[in-house]
């Protein structure tokens, strides 16, 4: 038997605590967008798997970067 996942508690308007932060929206990339990555440097988007991953050509190598694209920035 699998343990159930903990349910997310509802924020009450009268609570003295701040409501939980919403998840940041996913970054969106288009084909041939020029991007920068903290580890790999400058590159160009070759393929897109919407909401999951992007394939980026960094010149010396092609790297598949998975969502949420924390270190990938559109230029």
Secondary structure, 3 states (H helix, E strand, C coil): CCCCCCCCCCCCCCCCCCCCCCCCCCCCCCCCCEEEECCCEEEEEEEEECCCEEEEECCCCEEEEECCCCCEEEC
